[in-house]
Amino acid sequence: FMLKSNHYQHDLIGFVENLSILDIVPSSNILRINSNDVQELTDSIKKIGLLAPIVVRSLVSGKFEIIAGNRRVGACKSLGWKRIPCCIVELDDKAAFEASIVENVQRHTLNIMEEGLAFRKYVTECGWGGISELASRLSKSSSYVSKRIRLLDLPQDVLHLICESEISISAGEELLSLDEKDKQSKLASLVVDRSLSSKKLRSIIKKQESEWYHNEDQFYSEIEDKQKRILQLFDKSIITLREAVNKLAINIEKIQDEWILFETLMYHKNSINSQIDLLIRQKKRFIKGKNFINK
């Protein structure tokens, strides 16, 4: 059996065998921080079965260590499976770790923090190769690998926001230019609260000495004032349109017998009402922070 990977330099050659789940041990290099939630995967395997065998390597103890498929094994255990199809390969520690990283990166199963931790372990802790070598294994750029490792320098709360897609990776990279962790956290919260783009964040950081860190209250006050002005414009526009509708309604009552003019004014009245509804919806989205001007 040959397990092919477009991103891995060497095909993994092995043979498939149904192994007892009791003989399978977890990987010594588990890459996923939170791998407990396997209910969705369990439901899928229950309905359509296991689409691909897990990849394991044999150990001196006679057991088999998982290289790829920790969550699949957990799901099969919860379903009461006694045996599971496995592709058995012979790999040393380095090759096994490489195969595990490649498989997870290919399938996009790792979040930003998990990727960074795996890359750092390979390059720094284990010393198995440099950034360029690992990038070649993954068919990624060296900057992709180095940036993921650098993001680990951010505070845990900021990393959590990136992993949950509350802020973008590019915004996280902008925050790395700051030296103090508390400032990184504060600005990350500001990005979430105000839906700031990475471009706007970069502008704020460049002006940090005069516009934010030395006068934080003034900076927040300016943002609040800007939002209040926009909300006032929403309200004024809605009031103006409602007044127009009321005036049209008065005129419509006077010319009900003139059906051509009546239909024309009714059309415009309904059209203005639609615009009022649209403005109200946009105002609600703005209040929730989804329409904040961030250019």
C-alpha positions as CSV (number, residue, x, y, z in Angstrom):
1,F,0.0,0.0,0.0
2,M,1.4,3.5,-0.9
3,L,0.0,6.6,0.8
4,K,0.7,9.5,-1.5
5,S,0.9,13.1,-0.5
6,N,1.3,16.0,-2.9
7,H,3.0,18.0,-0.2
8,Y,5.3,15.3,1.2
9,Q,8.7,14.6,-0.4
10,H,8.5,10.9,0.2
11,D,5.5,8.6,-0.4
12,L,4.7,6.6,2.7
13,I,4.8,3.0,1.8
14,G,3.2,0.5,4.0
15,F,0.4,-2.1,4.2
16,V,-3.1,-2.0,5.5
17,E,-4.3,-4.2,8.3
18,N,-7.2,-4.3,10.7
19,L,-5.6,-3.7,14.1
20,S,-7.1,-4.1,17.5
21,I,-7.8,-0.7,19.0
22,L,-6.3,-1.9,22.2
23,D,-2.9,-2.2,20.4
24,I,-3.0,1.4,19.2
25,V,-1.5,4.2,21.3
26,P,-1.8,7.9,20.9
27,S,0.8,9.9,19.0
28,S,3.7,11.1,21.0
29,N,3.4,14.4,19.1
30,I,-0.3,15.3,19.3
31,L,-0.6,18.6,17.4
32,R,-4.2,19.5,18.2
33,I,-4.6,21.3,21.5
34,N,-8.3,20.5,21.8
35,S,-9.1,17.2,20.2
36,N,-11.8,16.1,22.5
37,D,-14.8,17.3,20.5
38,V,-15.2,14.5,18.0
39,Q,-19.0,14.2,18.0
40,E,-19.4,15.5,14.4
41,L,-16.7,13.1,13.2
42,T,-18.3,10.2,15.2
43,D,-21.6,10.9,13.5
44,S,-20.0,10.9,10.1
45,I,-18.2,7.6,10.6
46,K,-21.4,6.1,12.0
47,K,-23.3,7.1,8.8
48,I,-20.7,6.4,6.1
49,G,-17.9,4.6,7.7
50,L,-14.2,5.3,7.9
51,L,-13.2,6.7,4.5
52,A,-9.4,6.4,5.0
53,P,-7.3,4.1,7.2
54,I,-5.3,5.8,10.0
55,V,-1.6,5.9,9.7
56,V,0.5,4.1,12.4
57,R,4.0,3.0,12.9
58,S,5.1,-0.1,14.8
59,L,6.9,0.2,18.2
60,V,9.4,-2.1,19.9
61,S,6.8,-2.8,22.5
62,G,4.6,-4.4,19.9
63,K,2.1,-1.6,20.0
64,F,1.3,0.8,17.2
65,E,1.7,4.6,17.5
66,I,-0.7,6.9,15.7
67,I,1.0,9.2,13.1
68,A,-2.2,10.5,11.6
69,G,-5.8,9.9,12.9
70,N,-5.9,10.5,16.6
71,R,-9.5,11.9,16.4
72,R,-10.6,9.1,14.1
73,V,-9.4,6.5,16.6
74,G,-11.2,8.4,19.4
75,A,-14.4,8.5,17.3
76,C,-14.2,4.7,16.5
77,K,-13.6,3.9,20.2
78,S,-16.8,5.8,21.1
79,L,-18.7,3.8,18.5
80,G,-17.5,0.6,20.2
81,W,-15.2,-0.6,17.3
82,K,-12.9,-3.4,18.3
83,R,-10.6,-3.2,15.2
84,I,-9.8,-0.4,12.8
85,P,-8.1,-0.3,9.4
86,C,-4.5,1.0,9.7
87,C,-1.8,1.8,7.2
88,I,1.4,0.5,8.9
89,V,4.5,2.3,8.0
90,E,8.1,2.3,9.2
91,L,9.3,5.8,10.1
92,D,11.8,7.3,12.6
93,D,10.8,10.1,15.0
94,K,11.6,12.9,12.6
95,A,9.8,11.4,9.6
96,A,6.8,10.5,11.7
97,F,6.5,14.1,13.0
98,E,6.9,15.4,9.4
99,A,4.2,13.1,8.1
100,S,1.9,14.2,11.0
101,I,2.4,17.9,10.3
102,V,2.0,17.5,6.6
103,E,-1.2,15.5,7.0
104,N,-2.8,18.0,9.4
105,V,-1.7,21.1,7.3
106,Q,-3.1,19.5,4.2
107,R,-6.4,18.8,5.8
108,H,-6.5,22.3,7.5
109,T,-7.2,20.7,10.8
110,L,-4.9,22.9,12.9
111,N,-5.6,26.4,14.1
112,I,-3.0,29.2,14.0
113,M,-1.6,28.4,17.5
114,E,-1.4,24.7,16.8
115,E,0.5,25.2,13.6
116,G,2.9,27.6,15.3
117,L,3.6,25.2,18.1
118,A,4.2,22.3,15.7
119,F,6.5,24.4,13.5
120,R,8.4,25.7,16.6
121,K,8.8,22.2,18.0
122,Y,10.2,20.9,14.7
123,V,12.6,23.8,14.2
124,T,13.7,24.8,17.7
125,E,12.9,22.1,20.3
126,C,13.8,19.0,18.2
127,G,16.2,20.7,15.9
128,W,15.2,18.5,13.0
129,G,15.7,21.3,10.4
130,G,15.5,25.0,9.7
131,I,12.5,27.0,8.7
132,S,13.3,26.7,5.0
133,E,13.5,22.9,5.2
134,L,10.2,22.6,7.0
135,A,8.6,25.0,4.5
136,S,9.8,22.8,1.7
137,R,8.3,19.7,3.4
138,L,5.0,21.6,3.6
139,S,5.2,23.2,0.2
140,K,4.7,26.5,1.9
141,S,6.8,29.6,1.8
142,S,9.5,30.2,4.5
143,S,7.6,33.4,5.5
144,Y,4.4,31.3,6.1
145,V,6.3,29.1,8.6
146,S,8.2,31.9,10.3
147,K,5.1,34.1,10.7
148,R,3.2,31.2,12.4
149,I,6.1,30.8,14.8
150,R,6.3,34.5,15.5
151,L,2.6,34.7,16.3
152,L,3.2,32.6,19.4
153,D,4.9,35.7,20.9
154,L,1.5,37.3,21.2
155,P,-0.5,37.0,24.5
156,Q,-2.8,34.0,24.9
157,D,-5.9,36.2,24.7
158,V,-4.9,37.6,21.4
159,L,-4.0,34.2,20.0
160,H,-7.4,33.0,21.1
161,L,-9.0,35.8,19.1
162,I,-7.0,34.9,16.0
163,C,-7.9,31.2,16.4
164,E,-11.6,32.1,16.7
165,S,-11.3,34.4,13.7
166,E,-12.3,37.4,15.8
167,I,-9.3,39.2,14.4
168,S,-7.3,38.4,11.2
169,I,-3.8,36.9,11.0
170,S,-2.6,40.1,9.3
171,A,-3.9,42.1,12.3
172,G,-2.0,39.7,14.6
173,E,1.2,40.3,12.6
174,E,0.7,44.1,13.0
175,L,0.4,43.7,16.8
176,L,3.8,42.0,16.8
177,S,5.5,45.3,16.2
178,L,4.5,46.4,19.7
179,D,6.8,45.5,22.6
180,E,4.3,45.4,25.5
181,K,1.9,42.5,25.9
182,D,-0.8,44.6,27.6
183,K,-0.8,47.1,24.7
184,Q,-1.1,44.2,22.2
185,S,-4.1,42.9,24.2
186,K,-5.8,46.3,24.4
187,L,-5.4,47.0,20.7
188,A,-6.7,43.5,19.9
189,S,-9.8,44.2,21.9
190,L,-10.2,47.5,20.0
191,V,-9.9,45.7,16.7
192,V,-12.8,43.4,17.8
193,D,-15.0,46.1,19.3
194,R,-14.6,48.5,16.4
195,S,-14.2,46.0,13.5
196,L,-10.9,47.7,12.6
197,S,-9.1,46.5,9.4
198,S,-5.4,45.6,9.6
199,K,-4.7,48.8,7.6
200,K,-6.5,50.9,10.2
201,L,-4.6,49.1,12.9
202,R,-1.3,49.7,11.3
203,S,-2.2,53.4,11.1
204,I,-3.0,53.5,14.8
205,I,0.2,51.7,15.7
206,K,2.3,54.2,13.7
207,K,0.7,57.1,15.5
208,Q,0.9,55.3,18.9
209,E,3.1,57.9,20.6
210,S,0.9,60.9,19.9
211,E,-2.5,59.4,19.4
212,W,-3.0,56.4,21.6
213,Y,-0.6,55.5,24.3
214,H,0.1,59.0,25.6
215,N,-3.6,60.0,25.4
216,E,-5.6,56.8,25.4
217,D,-8.8,58.5,26.7
218,Q,-8.7,61.1,24.0
219,F,-8.2,58.4,21.3
220,Y,-11.3,56.4,22.5
221,S,-13.2,59.7,22.8
222,E,-12.6,60.5,19.2
223,I,-13.8,57.1,18.1
224,E,-17.0,57.5,20.2
225,D,-17.6,61.0,18.8
226,K,-17.3,59.7,15.3
227,Q,-19.8,57.0,15.9
228,K,-22.2,59.4,17.6
229,R,-22.1,61.7,14.5
230,I,-22.9,58.8,12.2
231,L,-25.8,57.6,14.4
232,Q,-27.1,61.2,14.4
233,L,-27.0,61.2,10.6
234,F,-28.9,58.0,10.5
235,D,-31.6,59.4,12.8
236,K,-31.9,62.7,10.9
237,S,-32.2,60.9,7.6
238,I,-34.9,58.6,9.0
239,I,-36.9,61.5,10.5
240,T,-36.6,63.5,7.2
241,L,-37.9,60.6,5.2
242,R,-40.8,59.9,7.6
243,E,-41.8,63.6,7.4
244,A,-41.8,63.2,3.6
245,V,-44.1,60.2,3.9
246,N,-46.5,62.0,6.2
247,K,-46.7,64.9,3.7
248,L,-47.3,62.5,0.8
249,A,-50.1,60.8,2.8
250,I,-51.9,64.1,3.3
251,N,-51.7,64.9,-0.4
252,I,-52.8,61.4,-1.3
253,E,-56.0,61.8,0.7
254,K,-56.8,64.9,-1.3
255,I,-56.5,63.3,-4.8
256,Q,-58.0,59.8,-4.4
257,D,-60.2,60.4,-7.4
258,E,-57.2,61.3,-9.7
259,W,-56.1,57.7,-10.0
260,I,-53.0,58.4,-12.2
261,L,-51.6,60.9,-9.7
262,F,-52.8,58.7,-6.8
263,E,-50.9,55.7,-8.1
264,T,-47.8,57.7,-8.7
265,L,-47.7,59.2,-5.2
266,M,-48.5,55.8,-3.6
267,Y,-45.5,54.4,-5.5
268,H,-43.2,57.1,-4.1
269,K,-44.6,56.7,-0.6
270,N,-44.0,53.0,-0.6
271,S,-40.5,53.5,-2.1
272,I,-39.6,56.0,0.7
273,N,-41.0,53.5,3.3
274,S,-38.6,50.9,1.9
275,Q,-35.7,53.3,2.2
276,I,-36.6,54.0,5.8
277,D,-36.6,50.2,6.6
278,L,-33.3,49.9,4.9
279,L,-31.8,52.7,6.9
280,I,-33.1,51.2,10.2
281,R,-31.5,47.9,9.4
282,Q,-28.2,49.5,8.5
283,K,-28.3,51.5,11.7
284,K,-28.8,48.3,13.7
285,R,-25.8,46.7,12.0
286,F,-23.7,49.7,12.7
287,I,-24.6,49.6,16.4
288,K,-23.4,46.0,16.5
289,G,-20.1,47.1,15.1
290,K,-20.4,45.3,11.8
291,N,-20.5,48.5,9.7
292,F,-17.7,50.5,11.4
293,I,-15.8,52.6,8.9
294,N,-12.3,51.0,8.9
295,K,-10.7,52.3,5.7
